[in-house]
Amino acid sequence: MENELDEVLEKIDNLIGSCRYMDCMVFFEKSLKKYPEGINLHESEKIDDFNLAINNKVSSGYRNALKTDSNNPVLLACMAHFYLRIAEYVKALMLINRALEIDEGYMFALLNKAQILHQMGRYEDAVDVCYRMLNIDSKYASALVETASISYDLKDYDMAFKLIDKALRIEPHNKDAIDARNEFLHNLDDLV
């Protein structure tokens, strides 16, 4: 089986090397079904090339869409979210601020702004944005989860759990809240 896995990884590398990224993803997903425990795309030698190519394609797509509609807050927020995911926080913040200039109450943009500020270590500013969201909608679970994450990073564990529990009372199946709570518990177990 190990020899077969090596062949699969070699094929993944070859597909990435020849810029056949969608073929690579399809092949990877099929291989994952056959070898659920043994395939890890990160084992591929060319994963950085793959990620770079996908990021360039996504970024290019958003830029082209913004050329035709540069004042679309949804496009601006989506591109900012993309930059947040690849840790380009300054670009993300610039785009999210543009989106919020157009639609100051756009919750997805506000949530992204809080997440960007949080990742930049600007906790106080991030919490201010979270409270702004909660003033618009006091039952916005995502704002509670983000505020809880910030509280946790500031080592205010009691507040973090209170906020997560409140989010889970509002939306019992909120995946982000469940994941955050589990992460908090896991990290606290490691501290003990």
Disulfide bonds with the S-S distance in Angstrom:
none
